[in-house]
Amino acid sequence: MITPENLVRHELIGLDVVVVESSNPSQAGLSGKVIDETRNMLTIETPGGARSLSKQDCTFSFRLPSGRKVRVEGRLLLSRPEDRVRKKLSRW
């Protein structure tokens, strides 16, 4: 079960996301569903098509299946999804 406490160590594909802040002003405010994830990038499906976003440069707001929204700095997500599960994180 995805909770705000374990989101950064969980699978992100399928979650709704909004780009809250970005170093690229054209990416701020983008929203959609996460369709792919690599070590450095999140790919989201937007109404205008798929967009790849650098995790390092963005702050995201994910909507959990429970409806709760969680804000996460992209730098906390930097790693391959399968490695992030094992990563030890202090309270983020």
RAKAHU-V308736 format. One record per residue. N is the residue number from 0. RES is the residue in one small letter. SS is DSSP state (H for helix, E for strand, - for the rest). Layout:
# RAKAHU-V308736
n:N res:RES ss:SS
n:N res:RES ss:SS
This chain:
# RAKAHU-V308736
n:0 res:m ss:-
n:1 res:i ss:-
n:2 res:t ss:-
n:3 res:p ss:-
n:4 res:e ss:-
n:5 res:n ss:-
n:6 res:l ss:H
n:7 res:v ss:H
n:8 res:r ss:H
n:9 res:h ss:-
n:10 res:e ss:-
n:11 res:l ss:-
n:12 res:i ss:-
n:13 res:g ss:-
n:14 res:l ss:-
n:15 res:d ss:E
n:16 res:v ss:E
n:17 res:v ss:E
n:18 res:v ss:E
n:19 res:v ss:E
n:20 res:e ss:E
n:21 res:s ss:E
n:22 res:s ss:-
n:23 res:n ss:-
n:24 res:p ss:-
n:25 res:s ss:-
n:26 res:q ss:-
n:27 res:a ss:-
n:28 res:g ss:-
n:29 res:l ss:-
n:30 res:s ss:E
n:31 res:g ss:E
n:32 res:k ss:E
n:33 res:v ss:E
n:34 res:i ss:E
n:35 res:d ss:E
n:36 res:e ss:E
n:37 res:t ss:-
n:38 res:r ss:-
n:39 res:n ss:-
n:40 res:m ss:E
n:41 res:l ss:E
n:42 res:t ss:E
n:43 res:i ss:E
n:44 res:e ss:E
n:45 res:t ss:E
n:46 res:p ss:-
n:47 res:g ss:-
n:48 res:g ss:E
n:49 res:a ss:E
n:50 res:r ss:E
n:51 res:s ss:E
n:52 res:l ss:E
n:53 res:s ss:E
n:54 res:k ss:-
n:55 res:q ss:-
n:56 res:d ss:-
n:57 res:c ss:E
n:58 res:t ss:E
n:59 res:f ss:E
n:60 res:s ss:E
n:61 res:f ss:E
n:62 res:r ss:E
n:63 res:l ss:-
n:64 res:p ss:-
n:65 res:s ss:-
n:66 res:g ss:-
n:67 res:r ss:-
n:68 res:k ss:E
n:69 res:v ss:E
n:70 res:r ss:E
n:71 res:v ss:E
n:72 res:e ss:E
n:73 res:g ss:H
n:74 res:r ss:H
n:75 res:l ss:H
n:76 res:l ss:H
n:77 res:l ss:-
n:78 res:s ss:-
n:79 res:r ss:-
n:80 res:p ss:H
n:81 res:e ss:H
n:82 res:d ss:H
n:83 res:r ss:H
n:84 res:v ss:-
n:85 res:r ss:-
n:86 res:k ss:-
n:87 res:k ss:-
n:88 res:l ss:-
n:89 res:s ss:-
n:90 res:r ss:-
n:91 res:w ss:-
